[in-house]
Amino acid sequence: MTGPPPPRLSVARLTLTNVRNHAALDLVADERPVCLFGPNGAGKTNTLEALTLFAPGRGLRAASAEDLARIGAPVDEPRLWSVAARLRIDGEEAALGVGAERGPDGAVKRIARRDGRAATASEVARDVRMSWVTPAMDRLFSGPPGDRRRFFDRLVLGRAPEHGLAAAAYERALRERQRLLNEERFDRDWLGGLEREMAAHGAAVAAARVETLALLERAIAARSEGAFPRAVLALEGGLEAAFQVGALSADIEEHFAETLAANRGRDAAAGRATEGPHRSDLRVRHAAKDMPAGLCSTGEQKALLLGLILAHARALAADPGAGPALLLLDEAAAHLDQDRRAALFDELLANPGQAWLTGTEAALFAAFGDRAQRFEIRDGTARRLD
């Protein structure tokens, strides 16, 4: 007996004002996948980036509020911009907005709104969960651990937006502790307080990662291999390992705080904290080949990455505490053969969250037929072709 179908999520309208190269872009869409095409530099990726500003963090390029302002604007203009979206969430609509405003001190900061009222980033993120793939991620599995850690934390944020708050609090305590160690200020009470903060927030970060890993593994196991190879996932990190063997959170926190205290001398000499969830890594293997993902071909790595993103979307849709997610794929179709491209489009159509794709030519999306909508992005405008 099957349960009710998962709710659906799509963007009905997206409006950009003074964002990157877009002075005023207005795009009205239905629930089908959105295919953006046009020449390099037209603003396709900028459009996807604008959507990612509704997610926790700083978006697809990790840009500051000032850096998002319109390119080429006169230097005496305020560095202000805005993105507005009207969402369809299971038949109902919500109006979201994010933008920049200048505070009394002159600094530009990001603000968010939902249905006309001020909202926190976490509130907005709960309405519009999303995942994205960019060309910069093609060598994710053979790159440095920090890239994989940030990628996985982005997946965690899709399920639990509050993960970002715990991670930020951990990083603040981490930096303050290191500052004291670098200055050789070994005040036991002060350091002990910071280490207890690190332990509490670090345990929360590790627990959320382990929970997300379990959801991903179930989603991967539930599907046949198909066009996208199965991945075997492992989190390498002391706190994550403790949660995976069933240790209690209180015990994990206490042990980590004790470890930090014991490592003060070593961390002072190294100039960094040598243990903690900021050093964890996501390990990925190609299941059928039993091979580390980093040793696979570029095409296989791309397929593994897309398979993970698709599994993450399925996991969110099946999780009553989460929901459907938008999938943003920047230049993904261009690097797939015809059969795998068609399989990707079928997977995207099955996802209850709308997909947004970019490419230089409309022909890249031919396998969609009339199941997708196409927009030409050129000179900061979006022209619908169907």
Long-range contacts (C-beta under 8 A, 24 or more apart in sequence): 5-352, 6-317, 6-318, 6-323, 6-324, 6-352, 7-89, 7-90, 7-323, 7-324, 7-352, 8-88, 8-89, 8-90, 8-91, 8-324, 8-352, 8-353, 9-87, 9-88, 9-89, 9-90, 9-128, 9-129, 9-323, 9-324, 9-325, 9-326, 9-352, 9-353, 9-354, 10-87, 10-88, 10-326, 10-353, 10-354, 11-51, 11-85, 11-86, 11-87, 11-88, 11-326, 11-354, 11-356, 12-86, 12-87, 12-88, 12-93, 13-84, 13-85, 13-86, 14-47, 14-50, 14-51, 14-83, 14-84, 14-85, 15-82, 15-83, 15-84, 15-85, 16-46, 16-47, 16-50, 16-81, 16-82, 16-83, 17-81, 17-82, 17-83, 17-84, 17-99, 18-69, 18-70, 18-73, 18-80, 18-81, 18-82, 19-46, 19-50, 19-68, 19-69, 19-70, 19-81, 19-82, 19-83, 20-46, 20-49, 20-50, 20-68, 20-70, 20-71, 21-46, 21-70, 21-71, 21-72, 21-380, 22-46, 22-47, 22-50, 22-70, 22-380, 23-70, 23-380, 24-380, 25-380, 25-381, 25-382, 26-382, 27-375, 27-382, 28-384, 29-354, 29-373, 30-373, 31-88, 31-354, 32-354, 32-371, 32-372, 32-373, 33-345, 33-348, 33-349, 33-354, 33-355, 33-356, 33-357, 33-368, 33-371, 33-372, 33-373, 34-354, 34-355, 34-356, 34-357, 34-372, 34-373, 34-375, 35-357, 35-358, 35-359, 35-362, 35-364, 35-365, 35-368, 35-372, 35-373, 35-374, 35-375, 36-356, 36-357, 36-358, 36-359, 36-375, 36-377, 36-382, 37-358, 37-359, 37-360, 37-361, 37-362, 37-364, 37-365, 37-374, 37-375, 37-376, 37-377, 38-360, 38-376, 38-377, 38-378, 39-360, 39-378, 40-360, 42-377, 42-378, 42-379, 43-377, 43-380, 44-330, 44-358, 44-359, 44-377, 45-134, 45-330, 45-331, 45-358, 47-356, 47-358, 47-377, 47-382, 48-132, 48-328, 48-330, 48-356, 48-358, 50-83, 51-83, 51-85, 51-128, 51-130, 51-326, 51-328, 51-356, 52-130, 52-132, 52-328, 53-83, 53-98, 53-110, 54-83, 54-85, 54-96, 54-98, 54-112, 54-124, 54-125, 54-127, 54-128, 54-130, 55-125, 55-128, 55-129, 55-130, 55-157, 55-158, 56-121, 56-122, 56-125, 56-157, 56-161, 56-163, 56-164, 57-154, 57-157, 57-164, 60-132, 60-134, 60-328, 60-330, 65-100, 65-108, 65-109, 65-110, 66-100, 66-108, 68-100, 69-100, 78-102, 78-108, 79-108, 80-108, 85-128, 87-127, 87-128, 89-127, 94-127, 96-124, 96-127, 96-128, 98-124, 121-161, 121-164, 122-161, 122-162, 122-164, 122-165, 125-157, 125-161, 126-161, 128-326, 129-158, 129-159, 129-316, 129-322, 129-323, 129-324, 129-325, 129-326, 129-353, 130-158, 130-325, 130-326, 130-327, 130-328, 130-353, 131-155, 131-158, 131-309, 131-312, 131-313, 131-325, 131-326, 131-327, 131-328, 132-327, 132-328, 132-329, 132-330, 133-305, 133-306, 133-309, 133-328, 133-329, 133-330, 133-332, 134-330, 134-331, 135-330, 135-331, 137-305, 138-298, 138-301, 138-302, 138-305, 138-335, 139-298, 139-301, 140-301, 140-305, 141-284, 141-292, 141-293, 141-294, 141-296, 141-301, 141-304, 141-305, 142-293, 142-294, 142-295, 142-301, 145-279, 145-280, 145-281, 145-282, 148-281, 148-282, 148-284, 149-278, 149-280, 149-281, 149-282, 151-282, 152-209, 152-212, 152-235, 152-282, 153-205, 153-209, 155-212, 155-216, 155-308, 155-312, 156-208, 156-209, 156-212, 158-312, 158-316, 158-322, 158-325, 159-208, 159-211, 159-212, 159-215, 159-315, 159-316, 159-319, 159-321, 159-322, 160-208, 160-211, 160-212, 163-204, 163-205, 163-208, 166-201, 166-204, 166-205, 166-208, 167-201, 167-205, 169-197, 169-201, 170-197, 170-198, 170-201, 170-202, 170-204, 170-205, 170-276, 170-277, 170-278, 171-278, 173-197, 173-198, 173-201, 174-198, 174-273, 174-276, 174-278, 177-260, 177-273, 178-267, 178-271, 178-272, 178-273, 181-264, 181-267, 181-268, 182-268, 182-271, 184-268, 186-264, 191-261, 191-264, 192-257, 192-261, 195-257, 195-260, 195-261, 196-253, 196-257, 198-256, 198-257, 198-260, 198-273, 198-276, 199-253, 199-254, 199-256, 199-257, 199-260, 200-253, 202-239, 202-253, 202-256, 202-276, 202-277, 203-239, 203-249, 203-252, 203-253, 203-256, 205-239, 205-277, 206-237, 206-239, 206-240, 206-242, 206-243, 206-252, 206-277, 206-280, 207-243, 207-249, 209-235, 209-237, 209-240, 209-277, 209-280, 210-235, 210-240, 210-243, 210-244, 212-315, 215-315, 215-319, 216-308, 216-311, 216-312, 216-315, 218-315, 219-311, 219-312, 219-314, 219-315, 219-318, 220-307, 220-311, 222-314, 223-311, 223-314, 225-287, 225-288, 226-343, 227-303, 227-339, 227-340, 227-343, 227-344, 228-303, 228-304, 228-306, 228-307, 228-310, 228-340, 228-343, 228-344, 228-347, 229-286, 229-287, 229-288, 229-289, 229-300, 229-303, 229-304, 229-307, 230-287, 230-288, 230-307, 231-284, 231-285, 231-286, 231-287, 231-293, 231-304, 231-307, 231-308, 231-311, 232-284, 232-285, 232-286, 232-287, 233-282, 233-283, 233-284, 234-282, 234-283, 234-284, 234-285, 235-280, 235-281, 235-282, 235-283, 236-280, 236-281, 236-282, 236-283, 237-277, 237-279, 237-280, 237-281, 238-275, 238-276, 239-276, 239-277, 239-280, 240-277, 240-280, 284-308, 299-335, 299-336, 302-332, 302-335, 302-336, 303-336, 303-340, 306-332, 306-344, 310-347, 310-351, 313-351, 313-353, 314-351, 316-353, 317-351, 317-352, 317-353, 324-351, 324-352, 324-353, 325-351, 325-353, 326-353, 326-354, 326-355, 326-356, 327-351, 327-353, 327-354, 327-355, 327-356, 328-355, 328-356, 329-355, 329-356, 329-357, 329-358, 330-357, 330-358, 331-358, 331-359, 332-357, 333-357, 333-359, 333-364, 333-365, 334-359, 334-360, 334-364, 338-367, 341-367, 342-367, 345-371, 345-372
